[in-house]
Amino acid sequence: MRLFSKFLSRQGIINSYTLKNTKKISGADIVYRKLQEHKVKDVFLYSGGSIMPLVDKFYQGTINYYINTHEQNCGHAATGYAKSSQKTGVVITTSGPGITNMVTPMLDAQNDSTPLVVISGQVGLNVIGTDAFQEAPATQITQPFTKWSYCIKSIEEIPQVLNQAFYLAQEGKKGVVHLDLPKCVSTDTIEEDKILDLIEYQTYNDYYLSQRKDITKENTLLEESVEEVAQIITNSQKPIFYIGQGCLGAERELKKNIYKNRIPVTTTIHGKGIFSERDMMSLKWCGMHGMASANYAIQESDCIIAIGSRFDDRTTGNTEYYAPVAQEKKQIIHVDIEPKQFHKNVKSHHNIICDSKLFLEMLYHKIGINSRLEWMSRVGQLKTLYDFQYRTPTNQKLNTPMAINSINDYLHSGKKMINNYHISTGVGNHQMMTYQFIEGLKPNSIHSSGSLGVMGAGLPYAVGIQIANPESLVIDIDGDSSFMMTMSDLKTIKEYNLPVKIAIMNDSRQMMVNIWEKLFFEERYTATINNNNPDFCALAESFGIMSFRCDDSTNLTDITNQFLDYPGPALCEYVVEPEICLPLVGPGKALDEMIMFEDYHDLEDKKRKGLKLPSLNFDLSSVPS
């Protein structure tokens, strides 16, 4: 690191601090100053012995800090903060169990390309490896899945290490950086005038950009690549845009290309709302529980243009049968800022390393105008034939789609039309139904644990989202099982008087896995029934949070409106009947081999009549769970 500093100094990139005085400052002081320099306003932390020297700097400091009820909740809150604001989330935690409790949110953030800087305490350098109290091999644990994991060895390293951490978290494909801070380094001192620091953070970025390959050559190759794929797209008969969260910030450019070349669009769940789902060119989102019309269109398309998405298995079904027409014509185009994403799941034929906004800007000037009347007619037909459905229970009871629809009506119908809102979810049936029944009208408005699928993320996500967006209506749509994993953060919500709204879909089940037990494990309900859920309203009240309860369809709208109108934090327990989430691409099946709503309920009706049912014939070993 010292050699790195000398090299930067020769490049004219760094100067020494201006001599103010000769007082000594600690490693913890330097870390805190670097957080201020990087304009960190909010930090999520949980204290402990080895991190106390740094935590102490927040006492009467200028950076807001929030103490969740568990280190995992700190990580998820910082992730929600970063997802909703595009700023880097910051977590400070102690050594040993402090950092091991952070592994789940760190991996979640990394997999969903969320910028996070995690600073963990560590035992002194002289006792590392001795099984000292609250020691863990922190960097060895986190190195395999983070963008960078580093144990700071000396006080002199701190400025450059912190700068590099914040740069890497946001550079390219965003992700997680972990810094391990031994207590001896945080308490060590140095004369203030001897610290080398970067003049400007932007200078540091400029330095790294200048070290890339020959930019002129890269631009020439990019121009040629875009020219080639533009010709392919123009000549194709049935192209489709497949858009992921990497396309955030390029909404205008995407829309221009869609209408110039008449290309319908489908998204991942993270890309929901980048293109309005009310638009005639939208096929909403695709995949395991996505729109059947989108799945059929992908399978019929002769040209897939994937931008900012990685062909996750939940969006492709069995990749052996994915997009057969486009595969045959060798017209799967993949645009991503991270080359490691290419060929990870689907073998694409044209790969372009590029920022989505730049690619779409260039593409617009190169593709031709095309009406595609036949393809537009087919897309319109698919949209007419298929939409998300549910059955209304008898005896005025509720199910999850009805409750979520009432929230969607509050947001998008009537006189209010709420524009400033964010929704978080847990993981499971309620998550997929949220994406089905909350309309995607604006980008980056629904936040879920996508790749890792972390149950319990919804509530702490909402904490971070509300802190990052204090003027927004923030709603956590959660399931009873997901909520109970992190429900201790009700205390955090009350502690900071965060006006988060928590909507619990209580069907007394881990519903998604319960359905799999029904469909694929001969109804052996082994581990998915919650026989003794708490009284969620009483639980909320015990934390001093307003509660509502709805178990009757006749007052659903009124209660939802009262709940979401409430000015402070509130919880609403929706007592719902179990409901399957359809369509469903089963294990080992192609994207267009779905269990459809009508077919499933037809079988259920026959089953109730005692008729023999056909086997589902799913290969459970062929795809990830």
N, C-alpha and C positions, 0 to 999 in steps of 0.2 A: 504493500500500500504506500510506503514511503517512496519507493522507486516510481510508482504511478504518480505521486504528487510532484516529484522532481520533473518527470516527463511533461506533465501538464504545465508546470512552471516555465519550462523551456518553450512551450507552445504559446506562452503569453496568456494563458487561460486563468492562472491563479495568481493572487498576490497574498502577502501576509496581512493579517489584521492590522489596521491602523493602531499604532501604539497609543493606548488610552492611559493605562497605568500598568503596574507590575503585579496586580493582585492575582491570586490563584483562583482558578475555577475548576469544578469537578467534571468528570465525565458525564454525570447526570445533567449538569448545567448545560453542557454542550449539546446533548441530545435534545433537551427542551428548546434550546435556541434554534436548532435545526428544524424542529417541528414548526416553530413560529415562522422561520424563513420560508418554509414550504406552504405557508398560509393554511395550516391545519387549524380549523376552528373547533372541531369536536373530536373527542377521543373516547373510546369505550375501554374501561379498564377494570381489573380485579387485582387487588393488592396481595402481597405476600412478602416473606422475608427478603428474598434476593432482589426483588424489584422495588423495594421501599425507597431507596435513595432517589430513584427517578420519580416515583409516585409523589414523593414529598415536594417536588418542584411544582406540582399543580396547585399546592396550597396558596391561595391568593394570587394565582397566575392568571394569564390572559386567555388560556385555552379552556373551553368548556369540557368537562369530563362527566361521564355517565357510568354509574356502577350497576351493572346487571346482577342478577342473582346467581349466575353461574358463568364460568369462563366460556362455555359453549354458546350461551346466550350473547355474551359480548361479541363473539365472532360473527354470529348470525346478524346481530344488530348492525355491526359495521358493514356487513355484506349488503343488507337492505339499504343502508345509508348510501353505499357506493353504487348499487344497482340503480337507485332512483335519481341520483344526482350526477352520476358519471365522475364524481370526485373520488379520490383515494380514501378508502376507509382505514382507520388506524385503531389497532388494538394493542393494549399493554397488559401483560399478564406475568405471573411469577413463574418460577422454575418448576420442574417436576410435574406434579398433577396439573399445574396451571397451564403449561404448554401442551401436555398430552390431552387435556380437555378441549384444546383448540384444534386438534387434528381434523375433526369432522367439519367444522365451518371453514377451515382453511382449504381442505380438499373440495368442498362445495363451491367456494369462491373461485378456486383455480379452474375447476371443470366448467364453470359457467362464465369464464373470462371476466372476472370481476376484480378490479384493482384493490389490493389490500396490502398494507404494511403491518406486520405483526412483530412487536418487540417483546421478547421474553427475558425474564431474569434468568441468571444461571449462577451456580455456586462458583466460588473463586477458582481462578485458573490453576492454583496449586493443589486443589483437591478434586479436580475433575477426574473421573475414573476410579474414585475410591468409594463409590456408593454413599456419598455424603448425603445428609438430610435434604430431601426434596431435590435430589439430582436426577436428571434424565438425559439421555443422549439426544438432545433436542434437534440439533442440525442433522444428525444421522437419520432421525425419524422423518423430518420434513423435506430433506433434500430431494428424495425421489419424485416428489409431485409439485414442488414450488418452482417459480421462475429462478429464484436465487435463495439459498439458505446459507447464512454465514455467521460464525462466532467471532465477535470483535475481540481482538487480542491486545489492543493497547488504546490508550486515550487518544493518541495521535491519529488513529485511523477513523475516529468517529465522524468528522465532517464529511470526508469523501464517501464513507460507507452509507451514511444517511442520504446523501445526494443521489448516490447510485441506486439506492433502494426505491426512492420516489420516482426516479426516472424509469427504472425497469418495470415498476408496477403498471405504468401507463403506456409504455413503449410497445408498439406492435400489437400483438394479441395480449390484451390486458390480463393480469393475473396477480399472484401472491408472492410477496417477498417476506422472508423471515430473518430477523436479526436476533441473535442470542447475545445477551449483554451480561457478562460475568460481573458479580458484585464488586470485585476488586477493581474492575475497569470503571464502573460507574462512580466509585468513591475516590479513585485516584485523582490527583490534581495536577495542574500545569499552569505555568504563567500565561496569562491571557494573550500577551503579545507574540507568543511562540506558535499559536495555532494557525495552520495554513487552511484557507477556506476558498471556495469558489467565489469569484466576483459576483456573478449572477447565475441563478439556476438555469436561465435560458442559454447562457454561454455554454454550460455543461451539455445541454441538449444539442446545441449547434456543433460542439466538438464531436459528439458521437455520430451525428449525421454526416459530418465531414469525413469520417473514417470509413463510411460505407464504400461499396464498389463504385466504379466510375459511373456517376449519375447520368452523364450524356449517353453512354452506351446502354444503360438500363432503360432510359426513356425511349431510345430507338427501338429496342426489343419490345417494350411494352406497346408502342405505337403499332408495330407489326402484328403483335398478338391480338390486339383489339380489332385491328383491320380484318384479320382472319376470322375471328369469331363473329364479327358483325356481318360478314358475308354469309356465314353458316346460318345465323339467326334469320337474316333477310330471306334466304332461300328455303327455310324450313316451312312446313305446312302447319305444324301443330306445336309451336314452342310454348314453354311455360316458365315463368320465373319462380324459383324456389328460394325464399328469402329468410335469412336468420338474423340474429341480433347484431351481427357485424354490419348490417345495413342501416343501423340507427344513425341518424344524422344525414342520411342521403334520401330522405323521403321525397323531396321535390324532384331530384334527378331520376329517381325510380319512376315516379308518376309520368314524367315526360316521355320516357322510353316506352312505358306500357301503352300510352295512347298513340305514340307515333307509329309503332309497329304492331299494335293490337295484340299484345301478349298478356294473357291472363296471369294472375299471380296467386300463389299460395305461400304460407309461411310456416315456420316452426312456432312453438308456443312463445318463445322469447321474441320472435319477430312479429307477434300479433299486434295489429294496430299501426304498423309502419305504413301500410296501405289500408285505407278505411274499408272495413268489412261490409259497409253499406254500398260500396261502389260496385257497379255492374261487372267490373273486371276482376273482382275479388272472389276467390274460391275458399276464403277463410283459411284455416290451418289444417295441415295434413297429418297423417300418421295413425298410430295405434287406436286412438279414440277421436281422431280428427274427422273432418267432413268427408263423407263418402264420395262426394262429387270431386273433391281435390284428389283423393286417392285414385279414382278412376281416370281422371285427367292426366295424372302423372304417368300412369301405366299406358295410356294411349298416345302420349306426347312423343314427337320425334326429335325434340330438342329440349333438354333440361338446362336452364341457366341458373346455377346455384351461386348465390352471392352471400358471403358472410355466414355460411352454415356448413356443418361438417358431416352431413349425411348420417346423423345419429340413428341408431338402430330402431328407435321408437318412431322415426319418420319414414323408414324405408321398408319395414317388414323384412322378410327373408331376402337378403341382397342378391341371392342367386336368380331371383325372379323380378328384380327391381327394374322398372322402366325398360321393358324388353325392346320396344321400338327404337328408343333413343340409343340403347346399347348396340343394337344391330347396325344402326346408321353411324355409330361412333360419334354421337353428338351430345355428349354430356360435358357441359362447360362448368368449371369450378373456379370461382374467383374468391380468393381469401388472402388476408394479409400475412398469414402464417403458413409457410410451405409444408410444415409437418402435418397439416390437415389433409393434404392430397393423398388419395388412395388409402386412407385409413380404414374406411368402411366400403366405399364404392369406388370402382376403377373408373375414373373420369378420363376423358380423351383430350381435353384442352384445359390446361391449368395456368391460371394467371395470378401471379403474386402482386396484389395491388389493393390499395384502399378502395372501399366500395364506392365512395363518392366520386373519386377520380375516375374509376373505371366507367361508371354510369355517365359521367360528363363526356368522356371520350366516345363512348358507345353511341350516344345520342347523335353525334355529328357524323357517324359512319354507317348506321343502319338505314335501310330504306323505309319508305312509307308503305304500309301494307294493310289492306282492309280485312283479310282473312275471314271472309263471310262464312265459309263452311265451318271453320273452327269456332268462331264466335257463336254460331248456331248450336253447335254441339255443347259448348260450355254452358250456354243458356239452358239447354235441355237438362244437363246434369244438375244445374242449380235448382231447376224446377222440381226435378224428381227426388232430390235428397236434401234434407235439412235435419238438424238435431231435433229429436223427439223425446217425449216422455208420456207416461200414463198418469192420469190424475187418480189418486186413491179414492176409495169410497168413504162414506161416513165423515165427510168434511175434514179428513186428515191431510197431512202435508207430506211431500217428499222433497229431496234436496233440490231438484231442478225448479220446483215451484218457489222455494225460498230464495234461490239465487235470481230467478226471474224478477222477483219483487224488488231485489236490490238493483238489478239492471233498470227496471222501470223508474226507480227513484232517481238514478243517475242520468238516464237518457230520454225520459218521456215527460210529458206534462209541461208545466210552466217553468220548472227549475232548470233543467238541463245543466247538471253540474259538470263543469269543465275541468276544475282543479281537483283531481282525486287520484289516489293511488290505492291499489288492492294488493295485498299479499295473500298467499295461501299456504296451508300445510301441504302434505303429499297424500294422494289417494283419490278416491272417487270424487270427493268434493272439489279437489284441484282440477280434475279434468272437466267436471261439470261447470266450474267457474269459467274455464276457457270456452266451453260450449255456449253458455247462456249469458255471459257478460259480453256485450258487443265490443269489438276492437275498433274504436273510432279514433284513437290517438296512440302514438308510439310510447313504449316504455311506461305503461300504466298498470300492468299486472306483473307481479314479481313472485317467482316460484323457484324452488330448488329443482332445476331441470335434470341435469346429467346424473348427479349423485342421488337425487330423490330423498332428501332428508326430512323424515317426519319430524314435526316440531319446529321447523324453521319459520312458520308463518307468524307466530306471535313476536319473537325477537326481531324478525325482519321488519314488522310493523313499527316497532320501537325506533329502529334506525331510520326508517322511511319518514316517520313523523318528525324526528329531530332534523333531518335534512330538508324537510318540506313543511315547515311549521304552519303554513297557511292552507295546506291541503286537507281534504277529507281523506283520512286513511282508514281502510277497512281490512281487517284480517278475516277472510273467509276460511274457516277451519273445520276440521273433523274432530269428533270427540277424542279419538285415539291420538291424533297428531297434537292436539291442544294439550293433552295431559302430559306430554313429554317435556314441555317447557313452560307450563302454566305458572310457575313461580315468578315469571316476569310480569305478572299482574302487579306485583309489588313495585317493579321498576316503573310501570305506567303510572301508578298512583304516586310514587315518590317524586316524579318530575311533572305530574299533572298533565300527561300527554293525552290529548283528546282522541285516542285510538278507539275505533269501534270494532268489537270482536263478535263475529257471527259464527256460532258453533252449530254445525249440522250434526245433531245428535241422533244417530241411528243405532247406538250401542254396539257398534261393530267396527272392525277394521275392514271397511266395506269392499275395497278393491280386492284384497287378498281373500276375503270371504267369498266373493264371486268366483275367484279362481278355484277355491276349494269345491265350490258347487259344480263348475263346468269341467274341471280337469282332474279332480281328485275324488270323484264319486260321492260328493257331499259329506266328506269326512271333515267336519268343522272342528279342527284341532286347536287352533290358536288365534281365533279372530273374534270371539264373542266377549263383549264387555257386560257382564251380568250385574256389576255393582258400580256403575258410574256415579260420581258425586252429583249432588244438586248444584249445577253450574251457576245458577242464579245466587244461591246462598253463598257459594264460593266467592263470587264477584263481590257480593255485599260485605263479606268478611274482610276484603281488602279495601273497602270503602269505595267501590266502583258501582255505578248505577247498573241495574239489571232489568231485562225484559224477557218474557217467555212467550213463545207462540207454538201452539199445537193444533190450531184450528184454521182451516183455510178461509173461513168467513171473515176473520179479522187480520189476515196476513198483511194486507196492504197498510192498514192503519198502524199496526205494531212496527212494521219495518220503517215507516215514515217517522214515527215517534222516536224509534231507536236511532236512526241516522240524523234526525234533527237535534238530538240531545247535544248540548254545547260542550260537555266534558267527556271523559272516558266512559264507555258503556259496553256492556256485554248483552247479547241477545241469544238465548238458547232456543233454537228451532228444533222441536221434537219431530223427527221425520221418519217416515216409513222407509225401510230398505229399498233401494232402487239400483238396478244395474246401469252401468254407463255404456251406451252403445252409440255408434258402431264399435266393434272390437276386432282388430286384426289379431287373430290367435297365434300362439307359438308355432313357429315354423312355416307360417303361411305368407303368401305374397300380399302385397299392399292392397290388391283388389279382392282378396279372399277374406271378406269381413263377415262377422256375425252381424246381421242387420236387425234393426228394431222389429220389423214386422215378422221376420222369420223366427226370431227368438221367442216372441210372445205367442206366435202360432204353436210352437213346440210346447211352451208352457201350458197353453190351453189344452193341448192334446194330452199332456201329462196329467193334468187335473182330471181328465176324463178316463184315465187309465189306459190310454192307447200306447202302443209300443213306439219308442222314439229311436231315430237313427243316431249312430255314434258320431261324436264330433271329430274324432280321429286327429287330434293334435299331437305333434311330436314335441314333447316338453324339453327334450335334450338338445334341440337344434338351435335355439337362440337364447340369449341372456334372459334372466327372469324379469 
